[in-house]
Amino acid sequence: MRKVGSGEHIVIALHGWFGSSRAWTAFEPHLDRERFTYVFHDYRGYGDRRDESGDHSIAEAAADVLALADELGAERFSLIGHSMGGSVMQYVCAEAPERVRAMVGISPVPASGVPLDEQSRQLFAGAADSADNRRSIVDFTTGSRLTGTWLDAIVRHSLEADRDAVAAYFEAWSGTDFHERIMGSDVPIKVIAGEHDPALGPDTMKATFAEWYPKAELEELANAGHYGIDETPVALATSVERFLAEA
């Protein structure tokens, strides 16, 4: 866990499948540290918790977030979740909606999971043991338009996570369906999807989040794919904080 800022509005940031709390590094310099306190969290098997055991489920990850909020003394807090973190974020809300002030999903996994065809499933399932698979996934989900140097950096970061955690979390984010628990939620939520993300892009967000959350606000992030945190950090931070400031 890392903390940035000293504001009264606590925001817990949840990273994606190939990330860790350090995945937000490019995003951090553009944050308002007086209005907000950002808490960058690691799941079990990732970052500072790489050696921590668990079943690596969405439910367990959400329970850990609520335990973190208790540790922080945060009765109410907001959540931002990238990719898999979007699923964890929503599960927290399903468990304790009265504690969630607002949510922002960045290319977030829907609460229904992500059905995959057989070829895609083999590619993603093989990523636990293959750096090449990870590179192909990152390249595909950013529209095959970014430098190989950046792709390699994302892959190197992802390889710092525990292999078994990566394998288990794939099954968790792709296969956990709890959307009926969050349908009709009145918690304010903004969903930001990169225009170049072919998997969790604007169309997917419209078919899921916009259908389930009456207060959902959708935004297409220009010049970004699945990794807006790295691709367009200034625009992303601006969008996130404009929304959270109203919560």
C-alpha positions, 0 to 999 in steps of 0.5 A: 500500500502507498499513500499520496496526498492528505485530503479528506476525500479518500480514494482507493486505487485498484490495479489491473491483472498485469499491474500492481500499486506501482502501475499508477506511477505515470498518473500520480504527478497529476493528482490533487493532493490537497483535496484527495488522499489516494491509497494505491493497493496491492492484491495478494500475490502482487507488489508488496504482497507478492508472497501473501497467500490466498485464493485470489478471488474477486470476493477475497480481493474485495474483502481485503479492500474493505479491511484496508478501509477499516485500517485507514479509518475510512467509513466512506471512500471512493474507488478507482479501478483499472481493468480487473480492478473494475470488477473488484471495485464493483464487488466492494460496492455490492458488499458495502454500498453504504460505504462507497462514495463514488466509483470510477472504472478505467477500462473496467471489467464488467460485473458479469465477467468477460466471456472469451472465445476458445482462441482468446481463452488460450491466449489469456490462460497461457499468460501466466507462463508466457511473457510472449502471451502477455506482450500480445495481450497488451499489444492487442488491447492497446490497438497494436499502435504503441512502441515495443519498448513500452510493451516490454516495460508493461510485461516486465512489471507484470512478471513481478507478480506471483505466477499462481496469483496471475493464473488464478486472477485470470479465472476470477476476473473473466469468470466471476458474474455478480451483475445481478447484485449491482443492477440498479445501484444508485452509487455514482459511477463514471466509466472511462474507456479508451477509444483504441481498446477492442475488448473493454472499449466504449461499446462494451461499457454501453452494453454493461455498465450503462444498462446496470447503473442508473447514474452511470456516466460514460466517457470515451478516452481519446488516444488511449487503449486499455492502459490510459493510465500510461497512454494519456495520464494527464487527461485521465487524471483530469477526468477522474478528479472532475468526477470525484470532486462532485461526489 
